[in-house]
Amino acid sequence: MLANTADAPYAAYLLLAMMAVLAVGFACGPLVLSAILAPKKPGDIKEEPFECGLESKGDPWVQFNVQYYLYALAFVIFDIEAVFIYPWAVVFTGLSFGAFLAMGLFILLLAESLIYLWLKGVLTWK
């Protein structure tokens, strides 16, 4: 089908476009089918909020301590660090000195953020 890309310069992107359409259809197809085929029986009981099958008590808008968000942000920072460092460590012996310096700078910036969090007292639970 796509024997020579010189004949059709955009033919190489046809497969990519077909896969994108298939992926979106695969994700959205069940949602559309359930919206069409599912029985619709609205009612007061079905629209009530519940928690683990029990009736909710109190206000659902509870404010959490900001310290939880700081822990989550620190976790995301160092989780991303692991995602970048692991492939670098796998091919470490085949990298140039520039790649070593780039990763060294990356690790230095992350160490700086850890020291900043430590000095600000974010890592101590109160």
Backbone atoms as SQL, in Angstrom:
CREATE TABLE atoms (id INTEGER PRIMARY KEY, chain TEXT, resi INTEGER, resn TEXT, atom TEXT, x REAL, y REAL, z REAL);
INSERT INTO atoms VALUES
  (1, 'A', 1, 'MET', 'N', 0.824, -1.178, 0.000),
  (2, 'A', 1, 'MET', 'CA', 0.000, 0.000, 0.000),
  (3, 'A', 1, 'MET', 'C', 0.875, 1.251, 0.000),
  (4, 'A', 2, 'LEU', 'N', 1.800, 1.372, 0.941),
  (5, 'A', 2, 'LEU', 'CA', 2.673, 2.532, 1.032),
  (6, 'A', 2, 'LEU', 'C', 4.072, 2.125, 0.611),
  (7, 'A', 3, 'ALA', 'N', 4.229, 1.786, -0.639),
  (8, 'A', 3, 'ALA', 'CA', 5.504, 1.261, -1.114),
  (9, 'A', 3, 'ALA', 'C', 6.571, 2.332, -1.200),
  (10, 'A', 4, 'ASN', 'N', 6.249, 3.465, -1.748),
  (11, 'A', 4, 'ASN', 'CA', 7.247, 4.495, -1.965),
  (12, 'A', 4, 'ASN', 'C', 6.700, 5.818, -1.444),
  (13, 'A', 5, 'THR', 'N', 7.399, 6.422, -0.472),
  (14, 'A', 5, 'THR', 'CA', 6.918, 7.674, 0.083),
  (15, 'A', 5, 'THR', 'C', 7.255, 8.866, -0.807),
  (16, 'A', 6, 'ALA', 'N', 8.114, 8.669, -1.815),
  (17, 'A', 6, 'ALA', 'CA', 8.421, 9.761, -2.730),
  (18, 'A', 6, 'ALA', 'C', 7.225, 10.079, -3.618),
  (19, 'A', 7, 'ASP', 'N', 6.386, 9.059, -3.905),
  (20, 'A', 7, 'ASP', 'CA', 5.200, 9.286, -4.718),
  (21, 'A', 7, 'ASP', 'C', 4.169, 10.128, -3.971),
  (22, 'A', 8, 'ALA', 'N', 3.985, 9.864, -2.705),
  (23, 'A', 8, 'ALA', 'CA', 3.033, 10.604, -1.873),
  (24, 'A', 8, 'ALA', 'C', 3.759, 11.051, -0.606),
  (25, 'A', 9, 'PRO', 'N', 4.131, 12.319, -0.524),
  (26, 'A', 9, 'PRO', 'CA', 4.965, 12.754, 0.603),
  (27, 'A', 9, 'PRO', 'C', 4.280, 12.629, 1.963),
  (28, 'A', 10, 'TYR', 'N', 2.955, 12.652, 1.992),
  (29, 'A', 10, 'TYR', 'CA', 2.251, 12.554, 3.267),
  (30, 'A', 10, 'TYR', 'C', 1.734, 11.155, 3.544),
  (31, 'A', 11, 'ALA', 'N', 2.095, 10.191, 2.733),
  (32, 'A', 11, 'ALA', 'CA', 1.606, 8.826, 2.912),
  (33, 'A', 11, 'ALA', 'C', 2.134, 8.208, 4.194),
  (34, 'A', 12, 'ALA', 'N', 3.306, 8.635, 4.638),
  (35, 'A', 12, 'ALA', 'CA', 3.868, 8.083, 5.869),
  (36, 'A', 12, 'ALA', 'C', 3.029, 8.484, 7.077),
  (37, 'A', 13, 'TYR', 'N', 2.333, 9.615, 6.988),
  (38, 'A', 13, 'TYR', 'CA', 1.515, 10.069, 8.102),
  (39, 'A', 13, 'TYR', 'C', 0.124, 9.443, 8.098),
  (40, 'A', 14, 'LEU', 'N', -0.231, 8.757, 7.029),
  (41, 'A', 14, 'LEU', 'CA', -1.543, 8.141, 6.939),
  (42, 'A', 14, 'LEU', 'C', -1.709, 7.061, 8.005),
  (43, 'A', 15, 'LEU', 'N', -0.707, 6.252, 8.194),
  (44, 'A', 15, 'LEU', 'CA', -0.775, 5.201, 9.207),
  (45, 'A', 15, 'LEU', 'C', -0.888, 5.813, 10.598),
  (46, 'A', 16, 'LEU', 'N', -0.147, 6.871, 10.858),
  (47, 'A', 16, 'LEU', 'CA', -0.211, 7.541, 12.152),
  (48, 'A', 16, 'LEU', 'C', -1.608, 8.118, 12.391),
  (49, 'A', 17, 'ALA', 'N', -2.189, 8.723, 11.373),
  (50, 'A', 17, 'ALA', 'CA', -3.530, 9.287, 11.498),
  (51, 'A', 17, 'ALA', 'C', -4.564, 8.187, 11.720),
  (52, 'A', 18, 'MET', 'N', -4.409, 7.074, 11.017),
  (53, 'A', 18, 'MET', 'CA', -5.335, 5.959, 11.198),
  (54, 'A', 18, 'MET', 'C', -5.247, 5.398, 12.614),
  (55, 'A', 19, 'MET', 'N', -4.038, 5.302, 13.147),
  (56, 'A', 19, 'MET', 'CA', -3.871, 4.797, 14.513),
  (57, 'A', 19, 'MET', 'C', -4.448, 5.771, 15.541),
  (58, 'A', 20, 'ALA', 'N', -4.316, 7.074, 15.285),
  (59, 'A', 20, 'ALA', 'CA', -4.884, 8.065, 16.193),
  (60, 'A', 20, 'ALA', 'C', -6.411, 7.983, 16.205),
  (61, 'A', 21, 'VAL', 'N', -6.996, 7.847, 15.021),
  (62, 'A', 21, 'VAL', 'CA', -8.452, 7.716, 14.936),
  (63, 'A', 21, 'VAL', 'C', -8.918, 6.442, 15.628),
  (64, 'A', 22, 'LEU', 'N', -8.195, 5.367, 15.441),
  (65, 'A', 22, 'LEU', 'CA', -8.534, 4.103, 16.088),
  (66, 'A', 22, 'LEU', 'C', -8.416, 4.215, 17.605),
  (67, 'A', 23, 'ALA', 'N', -7.387, 4.894, 18.102),
  (68, 'A', 23, 'ALA', 'CA', -7.209, 5.042, 19.542),
  (69, 'A', 23, 'ALA', 'C', -8.325, 5.876, 20.153),
  (70, 'A', 24, 'VAL', 'N', -8.687, 6.978, 19.496),
  (71, 'A', 24, 'VAL', 'CA', -9.770, 7.819, 20.003),
  (72, 'A', 24, 'VAL', 'C', -11.090, 7.063, 19.939),
  (73, 'A', 25, 'GLY', 'N', -11.321, 6.330, 18.855),
  (74, 'A', 25, 'GLY', 'CA', -12.540, 5.527, 18.747),
  (75, 'A', 25, 'GLY', 'C', -12.608, 4.431, 19.787),
  (76, 'A', 26, 'PHE', 'N', -11.460, 3.811, 20.080),
  (77, 'A', 26, 'PHE', 'CA', -11.415, 2.756, 21.088),
  (78, 'A', 26, 'PHE', 'C', -11.704, 3.318, 22.480),
  (79, 'A', 27, 'ALA', 'N', -11.275, 4.543, 22.734),
  (80, 'A', 27, 'ALA', 'CA', -11.504, 5.149, 24.040),
  (81, 'A', 27, 'ALA', 'C', -12.918, 5.718, 24.163),
  (82, 'A', 28, 'CYS', 'N', -13.413, 6.342, 23.112),
  (83, 'A', 28, 'CYS', 'CA', -14.711, 7.010, 23.178),
  (84, 'A', 28, 'CYS', 'C', -15.880, 6.108, 22.798),
  (85, 'A', 29, 'GLY', 'N', -15.609, 5.033, 22.086),
  (86, 'A', 29, 'GLY', 'CA', -16.679, 4.132, 21.652),
  (87, 'A', 29, 'GLY', 'C', -17.525, 3.581, 22.788),
  (88, 'A', 30, 'PRO', 'N', -16.925, 2.991, 23.823),
  (89, 'A', 30, 'PRO', 'CA', -17.745, 2.494, 24.931),
  (90, 'A', 30, 'PRO', 'C', -18.531, 3.589, 25.646),
  (91, 'A', 31, 'LEU', 'N', -17.979, 4.788, 25.730),
  (92, 'A', 31, 'LEU', 'CA', -18.713, 5.879, 26.369),
  (93, 'A', 31, 'LEU', 'C', -19.956, 6.256, 25.570),
  (94, 'A', 32, 'VAL', 'N', -19.792, 6.331, 24.258),
  (95, 'A', 32, 'VAL', 'CA', -20.933, 6.669, 23.403),
  (96, 'A', 32, 'VAL', 'C', -21.973, 5.547, 23.438),
  (97, 'A', 33, 'LEU', 'N', -21.517, 4.299, 23.370),
  (98, 'A', 33, 'LEU', 'CA', -22.453, 3.178, 23.422),
  (99, 'A', 33, 'LEU', 'C', -23.211, 3.133, 24.736),
  (100, 'A', 34, 'SER', 'N', -22.553, 3.374, 25.847),
  (101, 'A', 34, 'SER', 'CA', -23.256, 3.350, 27.135),
  (102, 'A', 34, 'SER', 'C', -24.227, 4.518, 27.257),
  (103, 'A', 35, 'ALA', 'N', -23.891, 5.653, 26.671),
  (104, 'A', 35, 'ALA', 'CA', -24.820, 6.788, 26.712),
  (105, 'A', 35, 'ALA', 'C', -26.066, 6.509, 25.890),
  (106, 'A', 36, 'ILE', 'N', -25.908, 5.749, 24.808),
  (107, 'A', 36, 'ILE', 'CA', -27.044, 5.443, 23.942),
  (108, 'A', 36, 'ILE', 'C', -27.867, 4.281, 24.494),
  (109, 'A', 37, 'LEU', 'N', -27.191, 3.215, 24.926),
  (110, 'A', 37, 'LEU', 'CA', -27.885, 1.982, 25.283),
  (111, 'A', 37, 'LEU', 'C', -28.280, 1.871, 26.754),
  (112, 'A', 38, 'ALA', 'N', -27.655, 2.624, 27.639),
  (113, 'A', 38, 'ALA', 'CA', -27.931, 2.475, 29.071),
  (114, 'A', 38, 'ALA', 'C', -29.326, 2.983, 29.395),
  (115, 'A', 39, 'PRO', 'N', -30.027, 2.285, 30.308),
  (116, 'A', 39, 'PRO', 'CA', -31.347, 2.773, 30.713),
  (117, 'A', 39, 'PRO', 'C', -31.206, 4.061, 31.524),
  (118, 'A', 40, 'LYS', 'N', -32.130, 4.964, 31.289),
  (119, 'A', 40, 'LYS', 'CA', -32.092, 6.255, 31.977),
  (120, 'A', 40, 'LYS', 'C', -33.272, 6.337, 32.931),
  (121, 'A', 41, 'LYS', 'N', -32.981, 6.170, 34.211),
  (122, 'A', 41, 'LYS', 'CA', -34.014, 6.245, 35.236),
  (123, 'A', 41, 'LYS', 'C', -33.545, 7.213, 36.323),
  (124, 'A', 42, 'PRO', 'N', -33.602, 8.521, 36.067),
  (125, 'A', 42, 'PRO', 'CA', -33.142, 9.467, 37.088),
  (126, 'A', 42, 'PRO', 'C', -34.095, 9.487, 38.283),
  (127, 'A', 43, 'GLY', 'N', -33.563, 9.841, 39.407),
  (128, 'A', 43, 'GLY', 'CA', -34.365, 9.930, 40.616),
  (129, 'A', 43, 'GLY', 'C', -33.594, 10.633, 41.712),
  (130, 'A', 44, 'ASP', 'N', -34.320, 10.990, 42.771),
  (131, 'A', 44, 'ASP', 'CA', -33.687, 11.700, 43.874),
  (132, 'A', 44, 'ASP', 'C', -32.639, 10.843, 44.568),
  (133, 'A', 45, 'ILE', 'N', -32.908, 9.572, 44.714),
  (134, 'A', 45, 'ILE', 'CA', -31.973, 8.693, 45.423),
  (135, 'A', 45, 'ILE', 'C', -30.692, 8.498, 44.615),
  (136, 'A', 46, 'LYS', 'N', -30.833, 8.375, 43.292),
  (137, 'A', 46, 'LYS', 'CA', -29.646, 8.165, 42.463),
  (138, 'A', 46, 'LYS', 'C', -28.766, 9.405, 42.372),
  (139, 'A', 47, 'GLU', 'N', -29.333, 10.573, 42.547),
  (140, 'A', 47, 'GLU', 'CA', -28.556, 11.792, 42.424),
  (141, 'A', 47, 'GLU', 'C', -27.970, 12.272, 43.742),
  (142, 'A', 48, 'GLU', 'N', -28.222, 11.555, 44.824),
  (143, 'A', 48, 'GLU', 'CA', -27.661, 11.924, 46.122),
  (144, 'A', 48, 'GLU', 'C', -26.201, 11.491, 46.197),
  (145, 'A', 49, 'PRO', 'N', -25.341, 12.320, 46.787),
  (146, 'A', 49, 'PRO', 'CA', -23.947, 11.896, 46.963),
  (147, 'A', 49, 'PRO', 'C', -23.858, 10.803, 48.026),
  (148, 'A', 50, 'PHE', 'N', -22.947, 9.873, 47.812),
  (149, 'A', 50, 'PHE', 'CA', -22.748, 8.811, 48.798),
  (150, 'A', 50, 'PHE', 'C', -21.271, 8.526, 48.924),
  (151, 'A', 51, 'GLU', 'N', -20.928, 7.933, 50.043),
  (152, 'A', 51, 'GLU', 'CA', -19.543, 7.584, 50.297),
  (153, 'A', 51, 'GLU', 'C', -19.515, 6.131, 50.747),
  (154, 'A', 52, 'CYS', 'N', -18.964, 5.293, 49.917),
  (155, 'A', 52, 'CYS', 'CA', -18.849, 3.856, 50.209),
  (156, 'A', 52, 'CYS', 'C', -20.208, 3.235, 50.490),
  (157, 'A', 53, 'GLY', 'N', -21.250, 3.709, 49.826),
  (158, 'A', 53, 'GLY', 'CA', -22.570, 3.144, 49.991),
  (159, 'A', 53, 'GLY', 'C', -23.332, 3.712, 51.168),
  (160, 'A', 54, 'LEU', 'N', -22.720, 4.590, 51.922),
  (161, 'A', 54, 'LEU', 'CA', -23.389, 5.188, 53.077),
  (162, 'A', 54, 'LEU', 'C', -23.773, 6.627, 52.753),
  (163, 'A', 55, 'GLU', 'N', -24.772, 7.118, 53.471),
  (164, 'A', 55, 'GLU', 'CA', -25.166, 8.502, 53.266),
  (165, 'A', 55, 'GLU', 'C', -24.071, 9.425, 53.783),
  (166, 'A', 56, 'SER', 'N', -23.859, 10.513, 53.055),
  (167, 'A', 56, 'SER', 'CA', -22.843, 11.483, 53.464),
  (168, 'A', 56, 'SER', 'C', -23.332, 12.288, 54.647),
  (169, 'A', 57, 'LYS', 'N', -22.386, 12.611, 55.519),
  (170, 'A', 57, 'LYS', 'CA', -22.708, 13.443, 56.675),
  (171, 'A', 57, 'LYS', 'C', -21.775, 14.635, 56.654),
  (172, 'A', 58, 'GLY', 'N', -22.305, 15.793, 56.832),
  (173, 'A', 58, 'GLY', 'CA', -21.479, 16.989, 56.871),
  (174, 'A', 58, 'GLY', 'C', -21.293, 17.598, 55.502),
  (175, 'A', 59, 'ASP', 'N', -20.491, 18.644, 55.474),
  (176, 'A', 59, 'ASP', 'CA', -20.227, 19.382, 54.249),
  (177, 'A', 59, 'ASP', 'C', -19.207, 18.641, 53.396),
  (178, 'A', 60, 'PRO', 'N', -19.489, 18.425, 52.100),
  (179, 'A', 60, 'PRO', 'CA', -18.508, 17.720, 51.274),
  (180, 'A', 60, 'PRO', 'C', -17.281, 18.562, 50.936),
  (181, 'A', 61, 'TRP', 'N', -17.337, 19.872, 51.130),
  (182, 'A', 61, 'TRP', 'CA', -16.205, 20.748, 50.824),
  (183, 'A', 61, 'TRP', 'C', -15.334, 20.887, 52.066),
  (184, 'A', 62, 'VAL', 'N', -14.466, 19.911, 52.248),
  (185, 'A', 62, 'VAL', 'CA', -13.556, 19.917, 53.388),
  (186, 'A', 62, 'VAL', 'C', -12.212, 20.455, 52.923),
  (187, 'A', 63, 'GLN', 'N', -11.659, 21.398, 53.657),
  (188, 'A', 63, 'GLN', 'CA', -10.358, 21.944, 53.313),
  (189, 'A', 63, 'GLN', 'C', -9.277, 21.074, 53.946),
  (190, 'A', 64, 'PHE', 'N', -8.307, 20.682, 53.120),
  (191, 'A', 64, 'PHE', 'CA', -7.195, 19.889, 53.609),
  (192, 'A', 64, 'PHE', 'C', -6.050, 20.812, 53.987),
  (193, 'A', 65, 'ASN', 'N', -5.213, 20.318, 54.849),
  (194, 'A', 65, 'ASN', 'CA', -4.024, 21.056, 55.241),
  (195, 'A', 65, 'ASN', 'C', -3.112, 21.213, 54.020),
  (196, 'A', 66, 'VAL', 'N', -2.555, 22.399, 53.840),
  (197, 'A', 66, 'VAL', 'CA', -1.706, 22.668, 52.682),
  (198, 'A', 66, 'VAL', 'C', -0.451, 21.807, 52.713),
  (199, 'A', 67, 'GLN', 'N', -0.087, 21.302, 53.858),
  (200, 'A', 67, 'GLN', 'CA', 1.118, 20.481, 53.961),
  (201, 'A', 67, 'GLN', 'C', 0.981, 19.193, 53.136),
  (202, 'A', 68, 'TYR', 'N', -0.220, 18.673, 52.979),
  (203, 'A', 68, 'TYR', 'CA', -0.417, 17.490, 52.137),
  (204, 'A', 68, 'TYR', 'C', -0.040, 17.791, 50.692),
  (205, 'A', 69, 'TYR', 'N', -0.393, 18.971, 50.214),
  (206, 'A', 69, 'TYR', 'CA', -0.069, 19.357, 48.847),
  (207, 'A', 69, 'TYR', 'C', 1.435, 19.534, 48.668),
  (208, 'A', 70, 'LEU', 'N', 2.099, 20.036, 49.683),
  (209, 'A', 70, 'LEU', 'CA', 3.547, 20.196, 49.600),
  (210, 'A', 70, 'LEU', 'C', 4.239, 18.838, 49.525),
  (211, 'A', 71, 'TYR', 'N', 3.746, 17.868, 50.300),
  (212, 'A', 71, 'TYR', 'CA', 4.293, 16.517, 50.198),
  (213, 'A', 71, 'TYR', 'C', 4.047, 15.923, 48.816),
  (214, 'A', 72, 'ALA', 'N', 2.861, 16.152, 48.289),
  (215, 'A', 72, 'ALA', 'CA', 2.537, 15.625, 46.959),
  (216, 'A', 72, 'ALA', 'C', 3.421, 16.273, 45.901),
  (217, 'A', 73, 'LEU', 'N', 3.659, 17.558, 46.008),
  (218, 'A', 73, 'LEU', 'CA', 4.505, 18.251, 45.051),
  (219, 'A', 73, 'LEU', 'C', 5.949, 17.761, 45.134),
  (220, 'A', 74, 'ALA', 'N', 6.444, 17.564, 46.350),
  (221, 'A', 74, 'ALA', 'CA', 7.803, 17.039, 46.516),
  (222, 'A', 74, 'ALA', 'C', 7.892, 15.627, 45.943),
  (223, 'A', 75, 'PHE', 'N', 6.859, 14.821, 46.149),
  (224, 'A', 75, 'PHE', 'CA', 6.861, 13.467, 45.596),
  (225, 'A', 75, 'PHE', 'C', 6.913, 13.503, 44.076),
  (226, 'A', 76, 'VAL', 'N', 6.119, 14.371, 43.463),
  (227, 'A', 76, 'VAL', 'CA', 6.108, 14.460, 42.002),
  (228, 'A', 76, 'VAL', 'C', 7.469, 14.895, 41.480),
  (229, 'A', 77, 'ILE', 'N', 8.104, 15.850, 42.151),
  (230, 'A', 77, 'ILE', 'CA', 9.420, 16.315, 41.717),
  (231, 'A', 77, 'ILE', 'C', 10.413, 15.161, 41.707),
  (232, 'A', 78, 'PHE', 'N', 10.457, 14.396, 42.779),
  (233, 'A', 78, 'PHE', 'CA', 11.461, 13.346, 42.863),
  (234, 'A', 78, 'PHE', 'C', 11.049, 12.086, 42.106),
  (235, 'A', 79, 'ASP', 'N', 9.777, 11.937, 41.827),
  (236, 'A', 79, 'ASP', 'CA', 9.337, 10.849, 40.966),
  (237, 'A', 79, 'ASP', 'C', 9.768, 11.112, 39.521),
  (238, 'A', 80, 'ILE', 'N', 9.627, 12.341, 39.076),
  (239, 'A', 80, 'ILE', 'CA', 10.096, 12.718, 37.744),
  (240, 'A', 80, 'ILE', 'C', 11.610, 12.571, 37.661),
  (241, 'A', 81, 'GLU', 'N', 12.287, 12.865, 38.749),
  (242, 'A', 81, 'GLU', 'CA', 13.741, 12.682, 38.775),
  (243, 'A', 81, 'GLU', 'C', 14.100, 11.232, 38.483),
  (244, 'A', 82, 'ALA', 'N', 13.400, 10.310, 39.106),
  (245, 'A', 82, 'ALA', 'CA', 13.686, 8.888, 38.882),
  (246, 'A', 82, 'ALA', 'C', 13.399, 8.488, 37.443),
  (247, 'A', 83, 'VAL', 'N', 12.359, 9.066, 36.853),
  (248, 'A', 83, 'VAL', 'CA', 12.017, 8.748, 35.470),
  (249, 'A', 83, 'VAL', 'C', 13.129, 9.182, 34.517),
  (250, 'A', 84, 'PHE', 'N', 13.774, 10.302, 34.795),
  (251, 'A', 84, 'PHE', 'CA', 14.843, 10.785, 33.924),
  (252, 'A', 84, 'PHE', 'C', 16.195, 10.143, 34.226),
  (253, 'A', 85, 'ILE', 'N', 16.442, 9.824, 35.479),
  (254, 'A', 85, 'ILE', 'CA', 17.758, 9.293, 35.844),
  (255, 'A', 85, 'ILE', 'C', 17.907, 7.829, 35.448),
  (256, 'A', 86, 'TYR', 'N', 16.849, 7.051, 35.497),
  (257, 'A', 86, 'TYR', 'CA', 16.962, 5.623, 35.207),
  (258, 'A', 86, 'TYR', 'C', 17.480, 5.354, 33.783),
  (259, 'A', 87, 'PRO', 'N', 16.907, 5.929, 32.724),
  (260, 'A', 87, 'PRO', 'CA', 17.461, 5.660, 31.389),
  (261, 'A', 87, 'PRO', 'C', 18.884, 6.193, 31.232),
  (262, 'A', 88, 'TRP', 'N', 19.190, 7.297, 31.879),
  (263, 'A', 88, 'TRP', 'CA', 20.539, 7.848, 31.829),
  (264, 'A', 88, 'TRP', 'C', 21.522, 6.875, 32.465),
  (265, 'A', 89, 'ALA', 'N', 21.136, 6.262, 33.569),
  (266, 'A', 89, 'ALA', 'CA', 22.026, 5.317, 34.241),
  (267, 'A', 89, 'ALA', 'C', 22.223, 4.047, 33.415),
  (268, 'A', 90, 'VAL', 'N', 21.205, 3.660, 32.658),
  (269, 'A', 90, 'VAL', 'CA', 21.316, 2.442, 31.845),
  (270, 'A', 90, 'VAL', 'C', 22.362, 2.609, 30.745),
  (271, 'A', 91, 'VAL', 'N', 22.432, 3.775, 30.120),
  (272, 'A', 91, 'VAL', 'CA', 23.368, 4.006, 29.022),
  (273, 'A', 91, 'VAL', 'C', 24.539, 4.889, 29.455),
  (274, 'A', 92, 'PHE', 'N', 24.864, 4.885, 30.730),
  (275, 'A', 92, 'PHE', 'CA', 25.869, 5.783, 31.285),
  (276, 'A', 92, 'PHE', 'C', 27.229, 5.637, 30.621),
  (277, 'A', 93, 'THR', 'N', 27.680, 4.426, 30.359),
  (278, 'A', 93, 'THR', 'CA', 29.032, 4.227, 29.826),
  (279, 'A', 93, 'THR', 'C', 29.159, 4.675, 28.380),
  (280, 'A', 94, 'GLY', 'N', 28.068, 4.794, 27.653),
  (281, 'A', 94, 'GLY', 'CA', 28.142, 5.191, 26.252),
  (282, 'A', 94, 'GLY', 'C', 27.871, 6.664, 26.017),
  (283, 'A', 95, 'LEU', 'N', 27.749, 7.448, 27.073),
  (284, 'A', 95, 'LEU', 'CA', 27.406, 8.861, 26.917),
  (285, 'A', 95, 'LEU', 'C', 28.648, 9.735, 26.849),
  (286, 'A', 96, 'SER', 'N', 28.471, 10.895, 26.276),
  (287, 'A', 96, 'SER', 'CA', 29.572, 11.853, 26.176),
  (288, 'A', 96, 'SER', 'C', 29.704, 12.640, 27.483),
  (289, 'A', 97, 'PHE', 'N', 30.749, 13.435, 27.547),
  (290, 'A', 97, 'PHE', 'CA', 30.974, 14.255, 28.731),
  (291, 'A', 97, 'PHE', 'C', 29.901, 15.333, 28.862),
  (292, 'A', 98, 'GLY', 'N', 29.398, 15.832, 27.734),
  (293, 'A', 98, 'GLY', 'CA', 28.320, 16.823, 27.756),
  (294, 'A', 98, 'GLY', 'C', 27.048, 16.262, 28.370),
  (295, 'A', 99, 'ALA', 'N', 26.735, 15.014, 28.054),
  (296, 'A', 99, 'ALA', 'CA', 25.558, 14.372, 28.640),
  (297, 'A', 99, 'ALA', 'C', 25.745, 14.179, 30.141),
  (298, 'A', 100, 'PHE', 'N', 26.972, 13.871, 30.534),
  (299, 'A', 100, 'PHE', 'CA', 27.271, 13.733, 31.959),
  (300, 'A', 100, 'PHE', 'C', 27.086, 15.074, 32.676),
  (301, 'A', 101, 'LEU', 'N', 27.547, 16.148, 32.076),
  (302, 'A', 101, 'LEU', 'CA', 27.388, 17.465, 32.683),
  (303, 'A', 101, 'LEU', 'C', 25.919, 17.881, 32.748),
  (304, 'A', 102, 'ALA', 'N', 25.154, 17.573, 31.702),
  (305, 'A', 102, 'ALA', 'CA', 23.732, 17.919, 31.694),
  (306, 'A', 102, 'ALA', 'C', 22.992, 17.195, 32.813),
  (307, 'A', 103, 'MET', 'N', 23.270, 15.908, 32.979),
  (308, 'A', 103, 'MET', 'CA', 22.601, 15.169, 34.051),
  (309, 'A', 103, 'MET', 'C', 23.115, 15.617, 35.413),
  (310, 'A', 104, 'GLY', 'N', 24.389, 15.980, 35.489),
  (311, 'A', 104, 'GLY', 'CA', 24.910, 16.510, 36.746),
  (312, 'A', 104, 'GLY', 'C', 24.214, 17.798, 37.149),
  (313, 'A', 105, 'LEU', 'N', 23.954, 18.672, 36.173),
  (314, 'A', 105, 'LEU', 'CA', 23.220, 19.906, 36.440),
  (315, 'A', 105, 'LEU', 'C', 21.786, 19.605, 36.863),
  (316, 'A', 106, 'PHE', 'N', 21.167, 18.631, 36.219),
  (317, 'A', 106, 'PHE', 'CA', 19.800, 18.229, 36.572),
  (318, 'A', 106, 'PHE', 'C', 19.751, 17.722, 38.011),
  (319, 'A', 107, 'ILE', 'N', 20.690, 16.869, 38.388),
  (320, 'A', 107, 'ILE', 'CA', 20.732, 16.336, 39.750),
  (321, 'A', 107, 'ILE', 'C', 21.030, 17.459, 40.741),
  (322, 'A', 108, 'LEU', 'N', 21.882, 18.395, 40.366),
  (323, 'A', 108, 'LEU', 'CA', 22.191, 19.529, 41.231),
  (324, 'A', 108, 'LEU', 'C', 20.945, 20.383, 41.485),
  (325, 'A', 109, 'LEU', 'N', 20.139, 20.626, 40.459),
  (326, 'A', 109, 'LEU', 'CA', 18.907, 21.394, 40.635),
  (327, 'A', 109, 'LEU', 'C', 17.917, 20.667, 41.538),
  (328, 'A', 110, 'LEU', 'N', 17.831, 19.353, 41.387),
  (329, 'A', 110, 'LEU', 'CA', 16.927, 18.594, 42.248),
  (330, 'A', 110, 'LEU', 'C', 17.434, 18.540, 43.687),
  (331, 'A', 111, 'ALA', 'N', 18.746, 18.439, 43.858),
  (332, 'A', 111, 'ALA', 'CA', 19.309, 18.476, 45.206),
  (333, 'A', 111, 'ALA', 'C', 19.058, 19.842, 45.840),
  (334, 'A', 112, 'GLU', 'N', 19.151, 20.887, 45.029),
  (335, 'A', 112, 'GLU', 'CA', 18.868, 22.228, 45.540),
  (336, 'A', 112, 'GLU', 'C', 17.414, 22.343, 45.996),
  (337, 'A', 113, 'SER', 'N', 16.483, 21.751, 45.243),
  (338, 'A', 113, 'SER', 'CA', 15.080, 21.797, 45.659),
  (339, 'A', 113, 'SER', 'C', 14.857, 20.994, 46.926),
  (340, 'A', 114, 'LEU', 'N', 15.554, 19.885, 47.097),
  (341, 'A', 114, 'LEU', 'CA', 15.438, 19.098, 48.329),
  (342, 'A', 114, 'LEU', 'C', 15.977, 19.880, 49.519),
  (343, 'A', 115, 'ILE', 'N', 17.096, 20.534, 49.346),
  (344, 'A', 115, 'ILE', 'CA', 17.673, 21.338, 50.431),
  (345, 'A', 115, 'ILE', 'C', 16.740, 22.504, 50.774),
  (346, 'A', 116, 'TYR', 'N', 16.151, 23.123, 49.757),
  (347, 'A', 116, 'TYR', 'CA', 15.208, 24.215, 49.996),
  (348, 'A', 116, 'TYR', 'C', 14.002, 23.724, 50.804),
  (349, 'A', 117, 'LEU', 'N', 13.439, 22.577, 50.409),
  (350, 'A', 117, 'LEU', 'CA', 12.301, 22.028, 51.150),
  (351, 'A', 117, 'LEU', 'C', 12.694, 21.690, 52.578),
  (352, 'A', 118, 'TRP', 'N', 13.874, 21.169, 52.764),
  (353, 'A', 118, 'TRP', 'CA', 14.349, 20.805, 54.087),
  (354, 'A', 118, 'TRP', 'C', 14.517, 22.046, 54.966),
  (355, 'A', 119, 'LEU', 'N', 15.141, 23.098, 54.417),
  (356, 'A', 119, 'LEU', 'CA', 15.375, 24.318, 55.191),
  (357, 'A', 119, 'LEU', 'C', 14.079, 25.073, 55.494),
  (358, 'A', 120, 'LYS', 'N', 13.091, 24.979, 54.609),
  (359, 'A', 120, 'LYS', 'CA', 11.804, 25.629, 54.849),
  (360, 'A', 120, 'LYS', 'C', 10.955, 24.866, 55.867),
  (361, 'A', 121, 'GLY', 'N', 11.378, 23.650, 56.209),
  (362, 'A', 121, 'GLY', 'CA', 10.637, 22.866, 57.193),
  (363, 'A', 121, 'GLY', 'C', 9.468, 22.098, 56.614),
  (364, 'A', 122, 'VAL', 'N', 9.430, 21.958, 55.299),
  (365, 'A', 122, 'VAL', 'CA', 8.318, 21.255, 54.660),
  (366, 'A', 122, 'VAL', 'C', 8.365, 19.761, 54.973),
  (367, 'A', 123, 'LEU', 'N', 9.534, 19.215, 55.159),
  (368, 'A', 123, 'LEU', 'CA', 9.680, 17.775, 55.353),
  (369, 'A', 123, 'LEU', 'C', 9.482, 17.337, 56.792),
  (370, 'A', 124, 'THR', 'N', 9.233, 18.281, 57.706),
  (371, 'A', 124, 'THR', 'CA', 8.967, 17.922, 59.104),
  (372, 'A', 124, 'THR', 'C', 7.464, 17.955, 59.334),
  (373, 'A', 125, 'TRP', 'N', 6.946, 16.892, 59.888),
  (374, 'A', 125, 'TRP', 'CA', 5.531, 16.786, 60.148),
  (375, 'A', 125, 'TRP', 'C', 5.215, 17.475, 61.483),
  (376, 'A', 126, 'LYS', 'N', 4.210, 18.337, 61.458),
  (377, 'A', 126, 'LYS', 'CA', 3.847, 19.095, 62.680),
  (378, 'A', 126, 'LYS', 'C', 2.590, 18.568, 63.282);
